[in-house]
Amino acid sequence: MADLTSPINHSGQVAKFNMYSVKCGYQLALNLRLRSEATSSAPYAGLWKWIWGLDVLPKVRLFMWKCLANALPTNQALRSRCIDVEALCRRCGEHEETMEHALRDCAWVEAMWSVSPLRLQPLSGICSIPAWFEMIRNCPHREIHSQFATLAWTIWYARNLLVFQQKDLNHVDCLATATRAQWVVPMVASSHQNQEHKVSCTRVGQMKLSTDAALDEGVGIGVGVVMKDGENGVVSCRLGFRAGIYSVVEAEALAMLESFYLCRERGITDAIFETDCQALYWMLMKRENDLSYLGVTLRSIYALMSSFRHVAFSWTSREGNEIADRLASYALCNALPFVSVGELPPDVNPS
């Protein structure tokens, strides 16, 4: 009887016996799969490395990986797996929804790319997704890479809102979503650490702003903002007093807003904003904007963010935010009008 199988041993070599087992069959299939994956991924080695090195949120990097792996559940992909779905694009209703169509070639998506800060022109039918990614990767400006990846993710997010929730985002709302999702946290301190949490500037021209608010119920709040450069030297400060009744989170949000005003005054477009309020930190990271008493302040922060080249948020312990805390208490005790100064007041410097 002829030997119809060639099982392999654990070293990957063909075994010299005329018998078959499930274990041998599994090992053979696994080796063939690994060879196939290694061969198919080799042409995209540079793109894989580029994707995992993007300065974007982890979910955006994962999305870009799915694009390159042809793993997005478009209508075409679902139908190829015998899932009964409509083949046409849900948005335009004119063409089959391939990955290229969903992310680039649909008329609505083409308009999205053209009105975005990237101003990308239509490329319908010209190149595949890997070739498209390669074109962006060859651009020398890394900021464009992160903007491209985030907007691509947002376009897919808007597509899913339309398909699953029947919510049709317009171009303005889609751009706003991309803007709010564009920045990442350089470092996050554990909530149970009491030591000072240090986040340093990593680029030329980048600034770190520590913010804090001091609250006197029924009287008002004092706000303190300290801007530091890459060498941890104080570049500028902003402080002031607001009368009224505020919650702690609202006071901290107003302090954060003043830090954006300080950046605008000094022409800073690359900054790390640090707070010791965990509630505010997570609101900013989740880009929440529908809270009743915080909505106006958060929307103002998001609007100012759109004019920045790069923004990051960081949390630090109360002990790590001592100077901003002293500045806020100083403004509260003296009921000072809001002012920006080039150095700390003598009474504020920590002992």
Buried (B, 14 or more C-beta within 10 A) or exposed (E): EEEEBEBBEEEEEEBEEEEBEEEBEEBBEEEEEEEEEEEEEEEBEEBBEBBEEBBBBEEBBBBBBBBBEEEBBBBBBBBEEEEEBEEBBBBBEEBEBBBBBBBBBBBBBBEBBEBBEBEBEBBEEEBEBBEBBBBBBEEEEEBBBBBBBBBBBBBBBBBEBBBEEEEEBEBEBBBBBBBBBBBBBBEBBEEEEEEEBEBEBEEEBBBBBBBBBBBBEEBBBBBBBBBBBBEEEBBBBBBBBBEEEBBBBBBBBBBBBBBBBBBEEBEBBBBBBBBBBEBBBEBBBEBBBEBEEBEBBBEBBBEBBBEBEBBBBBBBBEEBBBBBBBBBBBBBEEEBEEEBEEEBBEEBEEE
